[in-house]
Amino acid sequence: MSVPLRYGLALLFVSAVFVLAQAVVCYHPPLSFTAFALSAIACTFRYGGTKPDILAASTTRPLHGSGLQPDLAHMNRMTAELAASLAHEITQPIGTARNNARADVAVGSSSRELEATLDSIPTLAWRAGADGCTEYINKRWVDYTGVSLDQTLGWQRLAVIHPDDVARLRHAWLQALTSEQAFDAEARMRRSDGSYRWFLIRAEPSRDDRGAVVAWYGTSTDIQDLKTTETALRRSEVKIRRLVDANVLGVCIWNLEGAIAEANETFLRMLQYDCEDVVLGRLRWTDLTPAEWRERDQCAVEELRSTGTFQPFEKEYFRRDGSRIPVLIGGALFEEGGKEAVAFVLDLTECKRAEEALRKLESDFAHVNRVSMMGELAVSLAHEITQPIGSAHNNACAAQSFLDVQPPELGEVKEAVACVIGDVERAGAII
């Protein structure tokens, strides 16, 4: 481009810049007008070169005629201010964009680290948006259910919940979303093999600086073994309660210090007390035990502390009226190292009466047996005695006959008398 043409364009742009600069100073136009003015200045330097004094010299004469009396130093200063202002306005959003980009990179990195952490924890973990829709599930969740992330997005994760638990779980989840409070519920989740196991499902809201919920982080913990144990425990409790309420034998709950905390009707009836006495703390097994049985009770307590149970043994209790009742008692601690125990008490009153009747019967039978033996002995003695007596009688009769013969047969008489003496001696020996 020729020099005259270039300076002609420069003269044109300098005039425009002057007018625009005056407008900027007086009216403070918006950023778009300022950008236009700065563009005009750039064009001035492009076509007029980098020597403002030459442009000023070229423009002074025509501008003198206009009466404006331009000040080149003022124009240069105003141009610099416009350039600085425009640079600030342009670099500010550029810097903001750069910072946002860096923040997005940092957030993305943090998100990946968080997901890697969630994949490594030994439980099923997930994340949902503020609206409750699933956004992420960890690897253990996928491995357990056999369901991918795409199949659980939104509310689809309820598909692995047992049909009987879906409505209850959905209602509880909606309540948590509404109240923005922690979520806690139990439900059965389907495993990849089609079986169901019980899980404890919990979630906590994540909030921003203003306190608004931006996400939910949750875990699903397998509690099937705990549920199985609880079910077995409930069944045992039902059986024990039935045993207690059946009143087949006395049952009481007591502690090692001596207090009776609970007792069934059978136990209270055998001691002539009622429920009010238990509630008011009037019953203590230490006070109900006679002094001669307390040492045996202490042995049972020591056995209970060392083994958790004590073998049944017989003892006595005082009734309300002061009489005694024989019982058979056995028991066990509720938990190892605890102080509460349960005791099963059997009333032995009828048993003791039966034993006493049996002892009397045995005594009577022994007496009858002795009498019967005496009779048999008497018969045997009578038989044994009558035999030598009869023989003595016969021998005496024979001796008398021998004496009546004339002359008497003294030899025969002597022999018969000897037999009589032998029979008498034998009878004496038997007696």
Order of alpha helices (4+ residues) and beta strands (2+ residues): alpha-alpha-alpha-alpha-beta-beta-alpha-alpha-beta-beta-beta-alpha-beta-beta-alpha-alpha-alpha-alpha-beta-beta-beta-alpha-alpha
